[in-house]
Amino acid sequence: MKILKVYQAYFSPTGRTERIVKGIGKAFSDYPTADIDLTSYETRQKEHSFKENDLVIIGAPVYGGRLPAAVTKALELFHGINTPVIVVVSYGNNVVGDALLELKKCMADKGFTVTGAGYFSAQHTYLKELGQYRPDVEDMAEIEAFGQQARKTLKLLVHYDIQLLGIPGQYPYEKPPMGALPFSVATNETCFYCNLCVDRCPVKAISTDNPKEIDGDVCIRCGACIQICPAQAKFFSGDAYGGLQKKLSANVGVRKENWCEMADRKKC
């Protein structure tokens, strides 16, 4: 298969999924490359069409064992013509669930041929001690090696059979997409109204007039505003948040593994 252009697409509110996608993409750095940042609300409203000689590397975080609804909606506007795609998800060192299988199905249903897949651990948004600093140096070495293997495999493959990929998960999906969580994002007095959070919010939940005002019904608790705030004014708030952290803490200190596979059954 001759690849003419590589697209790196990612929904990455905290930047960790973007690192994973671009880590895989390093193997294709000598190709013309374009980024599609699906964290951007405007980008998710656009149609994205790809040819047979394009390669798409796409990544998203796991939200409650499923893909974020913002991602599945955006992928309705993706269109491929037997376009090879590598699908990856980042998970907070907890559970992957059906998210990777869901991403595979979303892409296959839109004309893409899934030639590779993987899930990789990343620091959890709601408890930094869970998978802290991941993807770390060891993870990035695995991720970049996966990219190199993907390049070799794509060069040799003539026909792609997506059934060869042993992606974990089940369909129909075990859980519904994650809904609103019973805690909120609050803002303290250190906010100096720079509005960086307004621009970064992937769902336009923060008021452009007053960044302290957040629409709790629209907010997806992704942590993008917390991550970008230079004054550390944004934070998760509520009794339910403390309860969730306590539940998640059971996996602190456990290093969950990564997994990836190409269509020729080569694993990382």
C-alpha positions, 0 to 999 in steps of 0.5 A: 500500500502506497501512503501519500499523506498521513492525518493525525486526528485526536480528541485530547482535552488534557493533551495525553491522547495527542501525545500517543497519536503523535508518538505513533505518527513519528514513524511517518514523519517523512510523509506530508502530515496534517493534524485534525484536533477534534478537541476543537468544537469548530473542527468537529463541525466540519466534514473530513474526507480521505482517499485510499492512499491516505493514512489516518491515525486517530485517538480518543480517551476512554470515558466510562468504558465508551467513547466520548459522545463528542467524538462519536458525533464528530466521526459521523462527518468522517468519510473514507474510501477504503482508507487505512486507519489506526485506531487508539484509545487512552485509558486512565490506568483503570478500564478500557471497556468497549471504547476501542471496539467502538472506535473501530466500528465507527471508522469501519462504518464510515468507509475506513479499513482498520489496519491497526489498533491499540490502547495505552495507559495515561494519567487519570483525569480525576485522580493524578496519582492513578497512572501518574505521568503516563504515558511515560518514557517506557510507554512512549517507547512502546508507542513509537515502536508500534508506529514503526511496526505499523509502517512496515506492515502497511508497506507489505499488506496488499489486502486488509481484513479488519476481522483479523484484529482481536480488539477487546470489548463486546457489541452490543456494548456493555454500558451506555455512553457516559452521561453527566457526572454528579460533580462539577467544575468550579472556579476560585478567586485566583481567576484573572479572566484570561479566557484561555479556558473559554477557548479550550473548552471542547463543548463551549460550556464556559461563558465568554462573558464570565469564565467563572460561569460554566453550564453544568448540563453541557460540561463533560468534565474533561479537565481541559479548562483545569489543565490550561488555566495559568492561575490554577483557578479551575478544579473539580468540586463536590462530594461525589468527586471525592467518592469517585477518587476514593473508588479509583484509588484502589488501582493506584500503584498498579501499572496497567499494560498497553496493548496493540496489534496490526492487521497481520497479527503482529503485536507490540 
